[in-house]
Structure formats: C-alpha cells, structure tokens
Amino acid sequence: MSEPQAQLLDFPRTFPIKAIGKAEADFRELVMEIVRRHAPELSINQVSVRESSGGKWLSVTLVILAKNQMQLDAIYRDLSSHDRVAWTL
C-alpha cells in the first residue's frame, strides 16, 4: 500500500492564477468565466490585466481564495485545455 502524498500547500490560501492568450476584447471575461466555474466568489477586484509590449498578448491574473489542491488542479486543467489560452502560470 502506498503512502498518501504530502500536501505541499496549506489551504485555504490566497493563490494567483495567470492565463495568457491573444489580446482580444473578451479574453479577460473568458478567463473569468472559466475560473468562476470553480471559484464562484471571484470578483472583478481580484482580476488584473496586462497587455504585452507589442500588444499581441494579454495576461490575466486572478487572485482567488483556494480551498484545496483539487480546486486548483481543476482550474488549471480547464484553462489549459481551452484553445484560446496559450499559457497558464
């Protein structure tokens, strides 16, 4: 029988999530919609947006109160699998 894996983070905790995609008008809303599936309490005050110097990319950073590792894994899985999200950090 294998030992349970040690938890690397303590929960609940504030946790920043970053998604990067093409600089399109609705990219922030798309990212927020995906994250709200798992963190419905997310408000616009917890979201910041930054455009790349060349204007091609948009970085959306959301700071959530993460409840557990499963929630974070689900958020990253959904963001990473969307065709408009190029990178997640």
Beta strands, then each sheet from edge to edge (+ up, - down):
strand 1: 13-22
strand 2: 47-51
strand 3: 57-66
strand 4: 87-88
sheet 1: 2+ 3- 1+ 4-
end
